[in-house]
Amino acid sequence: MSWRATPYRAPVLDSEGGRFATTESLLGDEREDIFHGLAAKLSDGGRMVEIPAARVVRITRSSVHTSVPPGEVAALESYREERWYHLGWGGLFRNRPGWREGS
């Protein structure tokens, strides 16, 4: 499935299939069709983290599968909004059109 069709607030699964977060934002450049990763909210504590595209294995209609081992979840880099704005990429999707609560 295309990264653009990532379900809003979909479960994010670790390499063993355990849920560790929910998707909050897509990080990419829609015009160039370049996927940089996801901003996700951890289930344990609610910290926002970045999941690089290289760690996203598969996106389905119901979840996002990653290669992140359960033991490395806490070490994921915290999401920093200013990082994306300062890079000059026009592709930070905070409230992506078509993303609605419950869809």
BALOBA-1460 file (C-alpha; in Angstrom, 3 decimals):
// residues 103
<rec num="1" residu="m" x="0.000" y="0.000" z="0.000"/>
<rec num="2" residu="s" x="1.230" y="3.531" z="-0.697"/>
<rec num="3" residu="w" x="2.706" y="5.513" z="2.179"/>
<rec num="4" residu="r" x="0.165" y="8.236" z="1.371"/>
<rec num="5" residu="a" x="-2.643" y="5.862" z="2.322"/>
<rec num="6" residu="t" x="-1.290" y="5.203" z="5.823"/>
<rec num="7" residu="p" x="-4.317" y="5.027" z="8.141"/>
<rec num="8" residu="y" x="-4.599" y="7.866" z="10.671"/>
<rec num="9" residu="r" x="-3.785" y="6.724" z="14.198"/>
<rec num="10" residu="a" x="-3.098" y="3.210" z="12.964"/>
<rec num="11" residu="p" x="-1.310" y="0.818" z="15.315"/>
<rec num="12" residu="v" x="2.465" y="0.703" z="14.785"/>
<rec num="13" residu="l" x="3.869" y="-2.784" z="15.317"/>
<rec num="14" residu="d" x="7.379" y="-3.839" z="16.318"/>
<rec num="15" residu="s" x="9.370" y="-6.588" z="14.593"/>
<rec num="16" residu="e" x="7.549" y="-9.240" z="16.653"/>
<rec num="17" residu="g" x="4.060" y="-7.900" z="15.910"/>
<rec num="18" residu="g" x="3.527" y="-6.119" z="19.225"/>
<rec num="19" residu="r" x="1.798" y="-2.742" z="19.191"/>
<rec num="20" residu="f" x="4.005" y="0.044" z="20.507"/>
<rec num="21" residu="a" x="2.605" y="3.271" z="19.024"/>
<rec num="22" residu="t" x="-0.008" y="4.945" z="16.823"/>
<rec num="23" residu="t" x="0.631" y="6.997" z="13.697"/>
<rec num="24" residu="e" x="0.203" y="10.752" z="14.122"/>
<rec num="25" residu="s" x="1.877" y="12.350" z="11.081"/>
<rec num="26" residu="l" x="3.457" y="11.374" z="7.789"/>
<rec num="27" residu="l" x="6.917" y="12.736" z="7.083"/>
<rec num="28" residu="g" x="7.587" y="13.087" z="3.378"/>
<rec num="29" residu="d" x="7.413" y="15.110" z="0.217"/>
<rec num="30" residu="e" x="4.133" y="14.490" z="-1.542"/>
<rec num="31" residu="r" x="5.138" y="16.337" z="-4.710"/>
<rec num="32" residu="e" x="8.275" y="14.227" z="-5.152"/>
<rec num="33" residu="d" x="6.611" y="11.084" z="-3.692"/>
<rec num="34" residu="i" x="9.401" y="10.649" z="-1.147"/>
<rec num="35" residu="f" x="8.522" y="8.974" z="2.152"/>
<rec num="36" residu="h" x="10.828" y="9.939" z="5.017"/>
<rec num="37" residu="g" x="8.978" y="8.157" z="7.817"/>
<rec num="38" residu="l" x="6.332" y="8.621" z="10.485"/>
<rec num="39" residu="a" x="5.774" y="10.601" z="13.622"/>
<rec num="40" residu="a" x="4.169" y="8.217" z="16.091"/>
<rec num="41" residu="k" x="2.886" y="8.429" z="19.653"/>
<rec num="42" residu="l" x="4.224" y="5.709" z="21.924"/>
<rec num="43" residu="s" x="1.603" y="3.636" z="23.727"/>
<rec num="44" residu="d" x="3.723" y="3.640" z="26.880"/>
<rec num="45" residu="g" x="3.850" y="7.253" z="28.029"/>
<rec num="46" residu="g" x="2.698" y="9.057" z="24.906"/>
<rec num="47" residu="r" x="6.099" y="10.378" z="23.792"/>
<rec num="48" residu="m" x="6.208" y="11.315" z="20.099"/>
<rec num="49" residu="v" x="8.968" y="9.547" z="18.148"/>
<rec num="50" residu="e" x="10.229" y="9.465" z="14.581"/>
<rec num="51" residu="i" x="10.202" y="6.172" z="12.739"/>
<rec num="52" residu="p" x="12.456" y="6.446" z="9.672"/>
<rec num="53" residu="a" x="11.126" y="5.088" z="6.385"/>
<rec num="54" residu="a" x="13.925" y="2.505" z="6.377"/>
<rec num="55" residu="r" x="12.368" y="0.961" z="9.516"/>
<rec num="56" residu="v" x="8.855" y="0.714" z="7.982"/>
<rec num="57" residu="v" x="8.490" y="-2.780" z="6.533"/>
<rec num="58" residu="r" x="4.856" y="-2.754" z="5.414"/>
<rec num="59" residu="i" x="1.784" y="-0.526" z="5.556"/>
<rec num="60" residu="t" x="-1.636" y="-2.164" z="5.493"/>
<rec num="61" residu="r" x="-5.175" y="-0.822" z="5.787"/>
<rec num="62" residu="s" x="-5.123" y="-1.515" z="9.505"/>
<rec num="63" residu="s" x="-1.524" y="-1.148" z="10.752"/>
<rec num="64" residu="v" x="2.091" y="-0.197" z="10.131"/>
<rec num="65" residu="h" x="4.694" y="-2.967" z="10.486"/>
<rec num="66" residu="t" x="8.256" y="-1.984" z="11.394"/>
<rec num="67" residu="s" x="11.633" y="-3.641" z="11.845"/>
<rec num="68" residu="v" x="12.051" y="-2.037" z="15.280"/>
<rec num="69" residu="p" x="12.783" y="-4.755" z="17.862"/>
<rec num="70" residu="p" x="10.780" y="-4.452" z="21.106"/>
<rec num="71" residu="g" x="13.969" y="-3.713" z="23.037"/>
<rec num="72" residu="e" x="14.774" y="-0.688" z="20.849"/>
<rec num="73" residu="v" x="11.427" y="1.124" z="21.069"/>
<rec num="74" residu="a" x="12.501" y="3.295" z="24.017"/>
<rec num="75" residu="a" x="15.634" y="4.352" z="22.096"/>
<rec num="76" residu="l" x="13.725" y="5.775" z="19.105"/>
<rec num="77" residu="e" x="14.545" y="9.410" z="18.459"/>
<rec num="78" residu="s" x="12.020" y="11.909" z="19.782"/>
<rec num="79" residu="y" x="9.992" y="13.697" z="17.140"/>
<rec num="80" residu="r" x="11.057" y="17.315" z="16.717"/>
<rec num="81" residu="e" x="8.768" y="19.383" z="14.537"/>
<rec num="82" residu="e" x="11.355" y="22.117" z="13.997"/>
<rec num="83" residu="r" x="13.697" y="19.574" z="12.443"/>
<rec num="84" residu="w" x="11.341" y="19.109" z="9.540"/>
<rec num="85" residu="y" x="10.596" y="22.769" z="8.980"/>
<rec num="86" residu="h" x="14.272" y="23.748" z="8.972"/>
<rec num="87" residu="l" x="15.248" y="21.100" z="6.438"/>
<rec num="88" residu="g" x="13.255" y="22.929" z="3.801"/>
<rec num="89" residu="w" x="11.166" y="19.953" z="2.784"/>
<rec num="90" residu="g" x="7.640" y="20.973" z="1.931"/>
<rec num="91" residu="g" x="6.363" y="17.550" z="2.815"/>
<rec num="92" residu="l" x="5.581" y="17.580" z="6.513"/>
<rec num="93" residu="f" x="2.007" y="16.351" z="6.711"/>
<rec num="94" residu="r" x="0.646" y="17.287" z="10.102"/>
<rec num="95" residu="n" x="-3.041" y="17.146" z="9.322"/>
<rec num="96" residu="r" x="-2.972" y="15.380" z="6.014"/>
<rec num="97" residu="p" x="-6.032" y="15.981" z="3.838"/>
<rec num="98" residu="g" x="-8.259" y="12.956" z="4.068"/>
<rec num="99" residu="w" x="-7.153" y="12.029" z="7.592"/>
<rec num="100" residu="r" x="-10.161" y="12.174" z="9.857"/>
<rec num="101" residu="e" x="-10.900" y="10.850" z="13.309"/>
<rec num="102" residu="g" x="-12.138" y="7.273" z="13.118"/>
<rec num="103" residu="s" x="-11.271" y="6.720" z="9.466"/>
